[in-house]
Amino acid sequence: MKSFLLLALTLTAACSATASSSSADDRRWINQCLRDNREARVSQSVVRAYCSCMNDRMSNNETRSITQWERANPRAREACERRSGWT
């Protein structure tokens, strides 16, 4: 029982660290990407995975939106489509 509790606490801490590791700026760009893709014919979780993948590939100094950046970076777009399950 103690092992299970320790595992649960470890997983909770890891999930919390991952959730808080994205900055407010990252969340803003990802949310804009979600809005830009609201008409997509895939699930919201696939779109979120795609937007997060694209955001991770972009420089922290990038000023274009994910939607604008993906047009100039088709290889990154294709890789994130595969990774997210979009294709």
CORQUI-V413197 format. One record per pair of residues at least 12 apart in sequence whose ideal C-beta (glycine too) atoms are under 6 Angstrom apart, sorted by the first residue. I is the first residue (numbers start at 0). J is the second residue. Records with the same first field share a line. If there is no record, write none. Layout:
# CORQUI-V413197
I = J + J
This chain:
# CORQUI-V413197
25 = 54
28 = 54 + 65
29 = 50 + 51 + 54
31 = 64
32 = 50 + 65
33 = 46 + 50
35 = 66
41 = 85
45 = 83 + 84 + 85
48 = 83
49 = 79 + 83 + 85
50 = 65
52 = 79 + 82 + 83
53 = 65 + 69 + 79
56 = 75
